[in-house]
Amino acid sequence: MMAWRGARGSGGFMVRAVYVGLTCGVLLGLFLYPTDLQRQEEQGDLLQPLLFLALVLCSMLLYFVVSLMDPGYVEHDEEEKEPVSDEKEAMNSQETLNLWLRRCGYCLLKQPMRARHCQACRHCVRRYDHHCPWIYNCVGERNHPFFVAYLAVQLVVLLWALPVAWSGLDFEHPSWAWFQYNLLLLLSFLVVAIFTVVMILLLGCHLYLASHNTTTWEFMSRHRISYLRDCEVENPFDRGIFLNLWQFFCACRLIAWETLYAEVGGHTV
């Protein structure tokens, strides 16, 4: 479900317009100047230019998916879900549900475990990671895998664009006229270099968090989160690297974190 709440307002429009503008500006710099991509295009070798453009379009598509997607908003109290048919199973489910639920002081809904209220989005978000100003949306349980996929594809594009931009710069006879002529390509190279470093750090960070089944919020604020501070183990959600990554990328449903927490003997709050 698309989170049109995040798409509303001039703020979201401006952020996405800046992203599209930067992407188009870098593309112009790579194809208007005598770079490797332009030379291949002029020679009729279109495989690499078309592949590069396809990767750019893929990264843009993932950006808008992550930016507009519902990150996992808590729309109603957990008790309002469909009841379980078996009475004993229903009692066990209710006991697990009550293991750790507190009512949000902002939207007054009962938060499932690992949820947090985002004041920018004005909603509680399941398995809250962080609010990302670059996508103008929260990163939560529903869109976190797509966010990591976006970072990976964007990093591939940037690592490809970096040597391409460099190939168009000739520093043998630098002058003011040379600087004016190559201004767009120089800016493109600078933008690509900065974002490459940022994407490497972000992707490495989020792959580490996913492999340990934790979030940015939990990693940075463990001492403030009661279900982690009072737990008998360091990370009650960690099931090993491979299972964590499989659950992160391949789980097609929302996970009852209260159940996993109860299995490791977490304290009730």
C-alpha positions as CSV (number, residue, x, y, z in Angstrom):
1,M,0.0,0.0,0.0
2,M,1.4,3.4,-1.0
3,A,1.8,5.8,1.9
4,W,0.3,8.9,0.2
5,R,0.6,10.6,3.6
6,G,4.4,10.9,2.9
7,A,3.7,12.1,-0.6
8,R,1.6,15.1,0.5
9,G,3.0,18.5,1.0
10,S,5.6,20.6,-0.6
11,G,8.4,19.0,1.5
12,G,8.1,15.6,-0.1
13,F,7.7,17.1,-3.6
14,M,10.9,19.2,-3.1
15,V,13.0,16.3,-1.8
16,R,12.0,14.0,-4.7
17,A,12.5,16.9,-7.2
18,V,16.0,17.4,-5.9
19,Y,16.7,13.7,-6.3
20,V,15.4,13.6,-9.8
21,G,17.3,16.8,-10.6
22,L,20.6,15.5,-9.3
23,T,20.2,12.2,-11.2
24,C,19.4,13.9,-14.5
25,G,22.2,16.4,-14.0
26,V,24.8,13.7,-13.5
27,L,23.5,11.8,-16.5
28,L,23.8,14.9,-18.7
29,G,27.4,15.3,-17.5
30,L,28.3,11.7,-18.3
31,F,26.7,11.7,-21.8
32,L,27.4,15.3,-23.0
33,Y,31.1,15.2,-22.3
34,P,33.7,13.0,-24.0
35,T,33.5,10.2,-21.4
36,D,33.7,6.5,-22.0
37,L,29.9,6.2,-22.3
38,Q,29.8,9.0,-24.9
39,R,32.6,7.4,-26.9
40,Q,30.8,4.0,-26.8
41,E,27.6,5.6,-27.9
42,E,29.3,7.3,-30.9
43,Q,30.9,4.1,-31.9
44,G,27.6,2.3,-32.0
45,D,28.4,0.1,-29.0
46,L,25.2,0.7,-27.1
47,L,25.3,-2.3,-24.7
48,Q,27.1,-0.5,-21.8
49,P,25.3,2.8,-22.2
50,L,21.9,1.1,-22.2
51,L,22.8,-1.1,-19.3
52,F,23.9,1.9,-17.3
53,L,20.6,3.7,-18.1
54,A,18.7,0.6,-17.1
55,L,20.5,0.6,-13.7
56,V,19.8,4.3,-13.2
57,L,16.1,3.7,-14.0
58,C,16.0,0.8,-11.6
59,S,17.6,2.8,-8.8
60,M,15.0,5.6,-9.4
61,L,12.2,3.1,-9.3
62,L,13.4,1.7,-6.0
63,Y,13.8,5.2,-4.6
64,F,10.1,6.1,-5.4
65,V,8.9,2.7,-4.1
66,V,10.7,3.2,-0.8
67,S,9.7,6.9,-0.6
68,L,6.0,6.3,-1.2
69,M,5.5,2.9,0.3
70,D,3.8,2.3,3.7
71,P,6.7,1.6,6.0
72,G,4.5,-0.3,8.4
73,Y,2.1,2.1,10.0
74,V,0.2,0.9,13.0
75,E,-3.4,1.6,11.9
76,H,-5.3,0.1,14.9
77,D,-4.8,-1.6,18.2
78,E,-3.4,-5.1,18.0
79,E,-6.5,-6.5,19.9
80,E,-8.7,-5.4,17.0
81,K,-7.3,-8.1,14.7
82,E,-9.3,-11.2,13.8
83,P,-9.8,-13.5,16.7
84,V,-8.2,-17.0,16.8
85,S,-10.7,-19.8,16.5
86,D,-9.2,-22.2,19.1
87,E,-9.8,-21.0,22.6
88,K,-6.5,-22.3,24.1
89,E,-4.6,-20.8,21.2
90,A,-6.4,-17.5,21.6
91,M,-5.5,-17.4,25.3
92,N,-1.8,-18.1,24.5
93,S,-1.9,-15.5,21.7
94,Q,-3.4,-12.9,24.1
95,E,-0.8,-13.6,26.8
96,T,2.0,-13.2,24.2
97,L,0.4,-10.0,22.9
98,N,0.3,-8.5,26.4
99,L,4.0,-9.3,27.0
100,W,5.0,-5.9,25.8
101,L,2.4,-3.4,24.6
102,R,2.2,0.2,25.6
103,R,-0.1,2.9,24.4
104,C,1.5,5.6,22.3
105,G,1.3,9.0,23.9
106,Y,0.8,10.7,20.5
107,C,-1.6,8.6,18.5
108,L,-3.0,6.7,21.5
109,L,-2.7,3.3,19.8
110,K,-1.2,0.2,21.4
111,Q,2.3,-0.3,19.9
112,P,3.4,-3.7,18.9
113,M,6.9,-4.6,20.0
114,R,9.7,-2.8,18.2
115,A,7.3,-0.1,17.0
116,R,8.0,3.6,17.6
117,H,6.1,6.8,16.9
118,C,7.6,9.0,14.2
119,Q,6.8,12.7,14.9
120,A,7.7,13.6,11.3
121,C,5.2,11.1,9.8
122,R,2.8,11.4,12.8
123,H,2.3,7.6,12.9
124,C,3.7,4.7,14.9
125,V,5.8,2.5,12.6
126,R,6.4,-1.3,13.0
127,R,10.0,-2.3,13.5
128,Y,11.0,1.3,13.3
129,D,14.5,1.9,12.0
130,H,14.7,5.6,11.3
131,H,13.1,8.5,9.5
132,C,15.1,9.2,6.4
133,P,14.9,12.8,5.1
134,W,16.4,11.8,1.7
135,I,13.3,9.7,0.9
136,Y,11.0,11.8,3.0
137,N,9.6,8.7,4.7
138,C,10.2,6.3,7.6
139,V,12.2,3.1,7.2
140,G,10.2,0.4,8.9
141,E,9.2,-3.3,8.7
142,R,7.5,-3.1,5.3
143,N,10.0,-1.0,3.3
144,H,13.3,-1.7,5.0
145,P,14.3,-4.5,2.6
146,F,13.5,-2.3,-0.4
147,F,15.5,0.5,1.2
148,V,18.6,-1.8,1.4
149,A,18.0,-2.9,-2.2
150,Y,17.8,0.8,-3.3
151,L,21.2,1.4,-1.5
152,A,22.8,-1.5,-3.3
153,V,21.6,-0.6,-6.8
154,Q,22.4,3.0,-6.2
155,L,25.9,2.1,-5.1
156,V,26.5,0.0,-8.2
157,V,25.4,3.0,-10.3
158,L,27.7,5.3,-8.5
159,L,30.7,3.0,-8.6
160,W,30.2,2.7,-12.4
161,A,29.6,6.5,-12.8
162,L,32.8,7.5,-10.9
163,P,35.4,6.2,-13.4
164,V,33.1,7.3,-16.3
165,A,33.1,10.9,-15.0
166,W,36.9,10.8,-14.5
167,S,37.4,9.5,-18.0
168,G,36.0,12.7,-19.4
169,L,38.3,15.0,-17.5
170,D,41.6,16.1,-19.1
171,F,43.9,17.9,-16.7
172,E,46.8,18.4,-19.2
173,H,45.9,22.1,-20.0
174,P,43.8,23.4,-17.2
175,S,42.6,27.0,-17.5
176,W,39.7,29.2,-16.6
177,A,38.0,28.4,-20.0
178,W,38.7,24.7,-19.4
179,F,37.1,25.0,-15.9
180,Q,34.0,26.8,-17.3
181,Y,33.6,24.2,-20.1
182,N,33.9,21.2,-17.8
183,L,31.9,22.7,-14.9
184,L,29.0,20.3,-15.2
185,L,31.2,17.3,-15.5
186,L,33.3,18.4,-12.5
187,L,30.2,18.9,-10.4
188,S,28.9,15.5,-11.5
189,F,32.2,13.9,-10.5
190,L,32.0,15.6,-7.1
191,V,28.4,14.6,-6.4
192,V,29.1,11.0,-7.5
193,A,32.2,10.8,-5.2
194,I,30.4,12.2,-2.2
195,F,27.4,9.9,-2.6
196,T,29.6,6.9,-3.2
197,V,31.1,7.3,0.2
198,V,27.7,7.9,1.8
199,M,26.2,4.8,0.1
200,I,29.1,2.5,1.1
201,L,28.7,3.5,4.7
202,L,24.9,3.3,4.7
203,L,24.8,-0.1,2.9
204,G,27.4,-1.6,5.2
205,C,25.6,-0.3,8.2
206,H,22.2,-1.6,7.2
207,L,23.5,-5.0,6.1
208,Y,25.2,-5.3,9.5
209,L,21.9,-4.4,11.3
210,A,19.9,-6.8,9.1
211,S,22.4,-9.7,9.7
212,H,21.9,-9.2,13.5
213,N,18.2,-8.6,13.3
214,T,18.3,-5.2,14.9
215,T,17.5,-1.6,13.9
216,T,19.2,1.7,13.9
217,W,16.9,2.9,16.7
218,E,17.6,-0.2,18.8
219,F,21.3,-0.1,18.2
220,M,21.7,3.5,19.1
221,S,19.2,3.6,22.0
222,R,19.3,0.2,23.6
223,H,19.7,1.7,27.1
224,R,16.4,3.6,26.6
225,I,14.3,0.7,25.3
226,S,12.7,-1.3,28.1
227,Y,12.3,-4.6,26.2
228,L,16.1,-4.7,25.4
229,R,17.3,-3.1,28.7
230,D,15.4,-5.7,30.8
231,C,16.0,-8.7,28.6
232,E,18.1,-11.7,29.7
233,V,20.0,-11.8,26.4
234,E,21.7,-9.0,24.5
235,N,19.5,-9.3,21.4
236,P,16.4,-11.4,21.8
237,F,15.6,-11.3,18.1
238,D,18.9,-12.6,16.8
239,R,18.5,-16.0,15.1
240,G,21.9,-16.2,13.4
241,I,23.2,-14.3,10.3
242,F,21.7,-16.5,7.6
243,L,18.3,-16.9,9.2
244,N,18.2,-13.1,10.0
245,L,19.0,-12.2,6.4
246,W,16.5,-14.7,5.1
247,Q,13.8,-13.3,7.4
248,F,14.7,-9.7,6.5
249,F,14.6,-10.1,2.8
250,C,12.2,-13.0,2.2
251,A,9.5,-12.7,4.9
252,C,6.3,-11.8,3.1
253,R,4.3,-11.0,6.2
254,L,4.5,-8.9,9.4
255,I,6.3,-10.8,12.2
256,A,4.9,-11.1,15.7
257,W,8.1,-10.0,17.6
258,E,6.4,-10.6,20.9
259,T,6.4,-14.3,20.2
260,L,10.1,-14.4,19.5
261,Y,10.8,-12.3,22.5
262,A,8.9,-14.7,24.7
263,E,10.8,-17.7,23.4
264,V,14.1,-16.3,24.9
265,G,12.6,-15.5,28.2
266,G,12.1,-11.8,27.9
267,H,10.7,-10.1,31.0
268,T,7.2,-8.6,30.9
269,V,7.0,-4.9,31.3
